Amino acid sequence: MPSEAQALARLDLDRFMPYRLSVLSNRVSGAIARHYSERFGLSIPEWRVMAVLGDTPGLSARDVAIRTAMDKVQVSRAVASLMRARRVARAEDAKDGRITRLSLTRQGTAIYHEIVPLALHLEDLLLSALGADERRTFDRLMDKLARQARLLMPPA
């Protein structure tokens, strides 16, 4: 519960860390998205689904939503679009027929392998603003903040 002093404080968005992270994330995602949208017609949610499945095939849509921090509706729409484009396939789980597992198709895998080097290159360009020590510090700080952010989430 915020204190009275916190309740009266002015919110300076230019210094408010969650806002700054959101804006930075949107700018970086948008820059990368322009590249893969023009070439492959992928939306940001579609690429995020493909990226997760390229790294970890066989996830359920629920698993994808958790890994990407996207809501279930976004994931469902992205998966449906990727299936129509024959970039993602769905298969029934061998142990639990209520669960379906997602994986990239041959076409999806080919696109994934074309985009990954581009995404890594753009990441390198962004991180080139930081020295090696700053990169290591940034990585540690991101890990710490991710752990702390989990504590802000209500229990499932």
GUROBA-526712 format. One line per 3 residues: number of its first residue (from 1); their letters; for each residue x, y, z of N, C-alpha, C, O. Coordinates in steps of 0.001 Angstrom, whole numbers, plus 500000, padded with zeros to 6 digits. Example, Ala and Ser with C-alpha at 12.3 -4.5 7.8 and 13.67 -1.06 7.14 Angstrom:
BEGIN
1 = AS = 513190/494310/507800/512300/495500/507800/513200/496700/507800/514236/496681/508465 ~ 512850/497750/507080/513670/498940/507140/512900/500030/507870/513409/501138/508039
***
This chain:
BEGIN
1 = MPS = 500843/498825/500000/500000/500000/500000/500894/501247/500000/501791/501354/500836 ~ 500664/502196/499072/501518/503379/499021/501302/504271/500246/500209/504346/500806 ~ 502384/504940/500634/502290/505895/501738/501601/507156/501244/501415/507342/500042
4 = EAQ = 501218/508028/502189/500562/509287/501820/501494/510143/500976/501060/510784/500019 ~ 502784/510152/501335/503766/510923/500565/503874/510396/499137/503985/511176/498191 ~ 503842/509062/498981/503904/508480/497637/502648/508818/496852/502715/509065/495648
7 = ALA = 501509/508832/497521/500248/509140/496844/500236/510571/496325/499611/510856/495303 ~ 500924/511478/497025/500954/512882/496623/502085/513191/495652/502117/514274/495067 ~ 503003/512266/495474/504149/512493/494599/503699/512631/493153/502699/512046/492737
10 = RLD = 504456/513414/492400/504181/513606/490975/504851/512477/490191/506000/512124/490459 ~ 504141/511929/489244/504700/510871/488399/505385/511519/487207/504732/512121/486354 ~ 506692/511392/487156/507488/511917/486048/507764/510751/485100/508679/509959/485330
13 = LDR = 506976/510651/484044/507095/509508/483130/508482/509382/482530/508940/508272/482260 ~ 509152/510495/482318/510492/510440/481732/511509/509790/482667/512591/509408/482222 ~ 511186/509658/483947/512070/509017/484920/511461/507729/485481/512127/507010/486226
16 = FMP = 510224/507436/485140/509511/506274/485685/509986/505018/484958/509685/504823/483780 ~ 510734/504167/485671/511410/503023/485063/510471/502094/484291/510816/501718/483171 ~ 509303/501699/484819/508435/500807/484024/508022/501430/482687/507961/500738/481671
19 = YRL = 507744/502712/482688/507379/503401/481451/508565/503421/480483/508409/503144/479294 ~ 509738/503747/480996/510931/503802/480156/511249/502440/479544/511608/502355/478370 ~ 511117/501364/480343/511344/500021/479813/510338/499692/478716/510698/499114/477690
22 = SVL = 509093/500055/478931/508046/499785/477941/508331/500513/476628/508237/499924/475551 ~ 508678/501787/476724/508983/502571/475521/510194/501991/474800/510176/501835/473579 ~ 511247/501671/475550/512437/501083/474935/512102/499762/474258/512516/499514/473126
25 = SNR = 511354/498920/474951/510961/497629/474385/510155/497822/473101/510391/497133/472109 ~ 509216/498750/473118/508402/499001/471923/509250/499513/470765/509034/499130/469615 ~ 510203/500368/471062/511068/500906/470003/511946/499815/469401/512078/499720/468181
28 = VSG = 512543/498997/470253/513411/497928/469764/512583/496895/468999/512963/496488/467902 ~ 511453/496470/469573/510584/495502/468879/510109/496060/467550/510069/495346/466548 ~ 509748/497339/467544/509279/497963/466305/510354/498008/465236/510075/497782/464059
31 = AIA = 511587/498300/465641/512694/498352/464678/512949/496976/464080/513119/496840/462868 ~ 512975/495959/464931/513188/494602/464435/511990/494163/463591/512153/493531/462547 ~ 510797/494503/464050/509570/494097/463352/509523/494642/461929/509046/493962/461021
34 = RHY = 510009/495849/461731/510003/496414/460370/510752/495504/459406/510345/495324/458258 ~ 511847/494935/459884/512650/494061/459027/511910/492768/458688/511832/492393/457518 ~ 511368/492085/459694/510746/490801/459389/509313/490958/458893/508778/490045/458264
37 = SER = 508690/492089/459161/507345/492317/458642/507395/492533/457129/506602/491961/456382 ~ 508332/493360/456694/508461/493637/455260/508803/492374/454481/508262/492147/453398 ~ 509681/491567/455014/510163/490404/454270/509253/489189/454385/509063/488456/453414
40 = FGL = 508689/488974/455579/507924/487752/455816/506458/487978/456183/505709/487012/456329 ~ 506040/489221/456333/504661/489504/456694/504293/489055/458098/503147/488682/458352 ~ 505251/489087/459005/505010/488651/460383/504723/489840/461289/505352/490891/461172
43 = SIP = 503770/489661/462190/503523/490650/463234/504474/490382/464398/505131/489342/464435 ~ 504550/491302/465334/505401/491106/466514/504962/489865/467296/505810/489041/467639 ~ 503656/489701/467594/503261/488475/468318/503589/487190/467543/503986/486191/468144
46 = EWR = 503425/487209/466219/503749/486020/465429/505235/485694/465518/505611/484532/465676 ~ 506083/486723/465417/507515/486464/465520/507866/485951/466908/508693/485048/467034 ~ 507262/486503/467948/507559/486035/469308/507197/484559/469464/507945/483798/470077
49 = VMA = 506065/484156/468917/505677/482742/468967/506697/481901/468217/507142/480868/468718 ~ 507070/482336/467018/508048/481583/466238/509397/481518/466946/510055/480478/466926 ~ 509810/482606/467565/511095/482636/468257/511114/481631/469407/512097/480915/469599
52 = VLG = 510024/481583/470166/509955/480645/471297/509927/479209/470796/510615/478347/471342 ~ 509134/478947/469761/509044/477580/469237/510331/477164/468527/510679/475983/468519 ~ 511033/478120/467936/512319/477802/467319/513349/477407/468357/514224/476579/468105
55 = DTP = 513233/478012/469528/514151/477709/470624/513716/476474/471407/514546/475676/471842 ~ 512389/476326/471582/511848/475228/472394/510605/474662/471716/509488/475040/472069 ~ 510778/473760/470747/509608/473182/470071/508791/472300/471016/509302/471789/472013
58 = GLS = 507528/472135/470682/506671/471225/471436/505966/471850/472625/505414/471137/473463 ~ 505978/473162/472709/505282/473824/473805/503785/473892/473516/503365/473843/472360 ~ 502997/474004/474559/501571/474278/474399/501406/475788/474213/502336/476552/474473
61 = ARD = 500236/476214/473769/499974/477651/473626/500094/478343/474985/500566/479476/475073 ~ 499667/477658/476034/499777/478222/477391/501250/478431/477747/501608/479468/478307 ~ 502102/477461/477430/503537/477586/477689/504125/478774/476915/504949/479522/477441
64 = VAI = 503692/478933/475670/504173/480048/474847/503767/481373/475493/504572/482302/475569 ~ 502521/481460/475957/502044/482686/476604/502886/483020/477831/503232/484180/478054 ~ 503212/482015/478616/504028/482236/479818/505429/482703/479438/505945/483661/480013
67 = RTA = 506043/482028/478471/507420/482364/478078/507530/483738/477437/508552/484408/477592 ~ 506497/484171/476718/506549/485454/476016/505935/486595/476812/506079/487759/476438 ~ 505253/486275/477902/504523/487268/478698/503428/487945/477869/503059/489091/478128
70 = MDK = 502920/487226/476877/501780/487720/476091/500513/487096/476664/500557/486038/477290 ~ 499383/487766/476441/498152/487162/476942/497711/486043/475999/498145/485959/474850 ~ 496835/485190/476523/496422/483995/475787/495746/484330/474459/495898/483595/473483
73 = VQV = 495003/485434/474417/494319/485823/473180/495337/486190/472104/495191/485787/470950 ~ 496367/486953/472474/497418/487304/471506/498092/486059/470959/498312/485937/469754 ~ 498415/485140/471849/499081/483904/471426/498157/483103/470524/498587/482598/469487
76 = SRA = 496902/482982/470905/495940/482216/470113/495798/482789/468704/495785/482044/467724 ~ 495694/484092/468609/495572/484736/467286/496843/484548/466458/496780/484265/465262 ~ 498004/484711/467113/499267/484534/466399/499420/483101/465911/499833/482873/464774
79 = VAS = 499089/482130/466767/499196/480720/466381/498246/480423/465228/498631/479742/464277 ~ 497014/480918/465293/496039/480675/464224/496551/481241/462897/496442/480592/461857 ~ 497104/482446/462938/497638/483068/461729/498838/482283/461187/498954/482072/459980
82 = LMR = 499718/481859/462078/500893/481090/461660/500497/479721/461112/501156/479206/460209 ~ 499446/479136/461637/498971/477853/461111/498368/478041/459722/498593/477221/458832 ~ 497601/479119/459532/497039/479391/458202/498152/479575/457175/498024/479163/456022
85 = ARR = 499245/480199/457609/500388/480436/456718/501312/479218/456630/502341/479264/455956 ~ 500944/478138/457308/501715/476891/457322/503128/477074/457889/504090/476460/457429 ~ 503213/477933/458895/504498/478165/459551/504580/477458/460905/505669/477229/461432
88 = VAR = 503428/477119/461454/503339/476404/462727/502372/475253/462558/501353/475377/461878 ~ 502697/474133/463181/501814/472958/463174/501436/472633/464613/502160/472947/465558 ~ 500290/472002/464747/499772/471614/466055/499605/470103/466065/499128/469516/465093
91 = AED = 500001/469476/467170/499842/468031/467305/499340/467727/468714/499674/468421/469675 ~ 498535/466682/468813/498014/466266/470110/499151/465733/470974/500037/465034/470482 ~ 499124/466065/472258/500110/465565/473207/499928/464057/473348/498804/463573/473482
94 = AKD = 501035/463316/473319/500981/461854/473372/500432/461342/474704/499811/460280/474747 ~ 500653/462085/475785/500229/461635/477107/498893/462218/477549/498171/461595/478327 ~ 498556/463421/477052/497330/464089/477469/496663/464691/476238/497091/465728/475732
97 = GRI = 495622/464039/475769/494932/464456/474549/494270/465815/474631/493863/466361/473606 ~ 494153/466377/475828/493554/467709/475973/494549/468808/475610/494161/469953/475379 ~ 495822/468457/475561/496878/469437/475290/497361/469265/473857/497544/468146/473377
100 = TRL = 497563/470389/473188/498186/470331/471864/499566/470966/471945/499780/471944/472662 ~ 500473/470404/471214/501858/470865/471175/502110/471582/469859/501639/471151/468806 ~ 502845/472665/469926/503123/473488/468756/504577/473327/468330/505471/473163/469160
103 = SLT = 504787/473377/467043/506156/473349/466518/506184/474087/465193/505159/474254/464532 ~ 507364/474521/464822/507527/475173/463522/507485/474111/462428/507999/473005/462594 ~ 506873/474463/461322/506903/473593/460149/508247/473795/459455/509069/474600/459894
106 = RQG = 508457/473074/458392/509693/473250/457612/509787/474704/457133/510854/475314/457195 ~ 508670/475250/456656/508658/476649/456193/508915/477606/457360/509671/478567/457217 ~ 508300/477351/458497/508517/478183/459681/509956/478134/460151/510527/479153/460540
109 = TAI = 510542/476949/460114/511940/476785/460524/512867/477556/459588/513827/478179/460041 ~ 512588/477517/458288/513417/478245/457320/513363/479753/457599/514387/480434/457563 ~ 512170/480259/457873/512021/481687/458189/512755/482014/459488/513468/483014/459577
112 = YHE = 512574/481172/460476/513249/481358/461769/514764/481471/461565/515405/482356/462133 ~ 515327/480580/460761/516773/480592/460536/517236/481803/459732/518410/482169/459788 ~ 516332/482426/458988/516688/483667/458286/516612/484869/459213/517420/485791/459101
115 = IVP = 515642/484870/460135/515434/486029/460996/516422/486074/462153/516849/487159/462548 ~ 516796/484930/462702/517670/484914/463886/518960/485715/463667/519297/486532/464523 ~ 519693/485525/462575/520913/486325/462402/520614/487828/462337/521387/488639/462847
118 = LAL = 519501/488191/461714/519115/489603/461642/518812/490142/463041/519273/491224/463405 ~ 518042/489391/463819/517700/489821/465179/518957/489974/466030/519089/490940/466781 ~ 519882/489015/465910/521130/489087/466676/521991/490269/466239/522644/490908/467065
121 = HLE = 521989/490555/464944/522729/491708/464433/522152/493004/464997/522898/493883/465429 ~ 520824/493122/464991/520190/494332/465516/520428/494463/467023/520588/495572/467533 ~ 520449/493337/467728/520777/493372/469153/522203/493885/469343/522453/494721/470212
124 = DLL = 523136/493386/468535/524523/493853/468624/524628/495351/468370/525370/496055/469056 ~ 523882/495834/467382/523896/497276/467107/523395/498065/468307/523979/499087/468666 ~ 522336/497605/468918/521782/498292/470088/522785/498254/471243/523057/499277/471871
127 = LSA = 523324/497080/471513/524235/496930/472650/525609/497541/472397/526403/497669/473329 ~ 525901/497917/471162/527202/498531/470872/527349/499877/471582/528455/500412/471662 ~ 526258/500425/472092/526318/501663/472873/526938/501417/474247/527305/502364/474943
130 = LGA = 527054/500152/474638/527590/499795/475955/528948/499124/475809/529194/498392/474850 ~ 529820/499382/476769/531092/498679/476836/530864/497276/477383/529762/496941/477817 ~ 531916/496456/477359/531802/495064/477810/531361/494980/479267/530490/494177/479601
133 = DER = 531954/495806/480145/531555/495789/481560/530112/496245/481718/529368/495685/482524 ~ 529716/497246/480964/528332/497726/481038/527351/496653/480574/526268/496507/481140 ~ 527735/495907/479548/526868/494821/479066/526673/493758/480140/525554/493297/480368
136 = RTF = 527760/493371/480798/527654/492367/481865/526799/492901/483012/525963/492176/483553 ~ 527002/494153/483382/526205/494767/484448/524743/494844/484035/523854/494524/484824 ~ 524496/495262/482814/523125/495354/482308/522445/493984/482359/521289/493878/482770
139 = DRL = 523148/492958/481950/522598/491605/481964/522247/491173/483391/521176/490615/483630 ~ 523150/491434/484329/522872/491083/485735/521674/491870/486261/520827/491317/486962 ~ 521601/493152/485928/520493/493981/486395/519160/493523/485791/518135/493519/486472
142 = MDK = 519180/493146/484532/517956/492642/483905/517477/491373/484610/516282/491209/484855 ~ 518411/490475/484936/518050/489258/485666/517444/489589/487025/516431/489008/487414 ~ 518062/490517/487745/517549/490911/489064/516144/491502/488952/515253/491157/489729
145 = LAR = 515957/492388/487988/514645/493018/487821/513586/492003/487397/512433/492100/487818 ~ 513963/491041/486575/513013/489996/486163/512575/489179/487369/511395/488861/487516 ~ 513528/488841/488228/513169/488091/489449/512253/488934/490342/511275/488423/490887
148 = QAR = 512564/490201/490490/511762/491077/491339/510363/491274/490743/509378/491334/491479 ~ 510279/491375/489425/508982/491574/488771/508060/490390/489021/506845/490560/489123 ~ 508629/489187/489120/507811/488006/489414/507111/488141/490759/506009/487626/490946
151 = LLM = 507755/488835/491697/507158/489034/493023/505970/489991/492969/505114/489973/493854 ~ 505917/490828/491930/504813/491773/491782/503553/491118/491223/502455/491664/491326 ~ 503733/489941/490630/502608/489248/489995/501733/488593/491062/502238/488026/492031
154 = PPA = 500404/488679/490870/499528/487963/491813/499702/486466/491631/500018/486011/490532 ~ 499497/485685/492704/499623/484227/492581/498620/483666/491559/497489/484141/491456 ~ 499048/482670/490825/498180/482079/489780/497116/481202/490391/496302/480626/489669
***
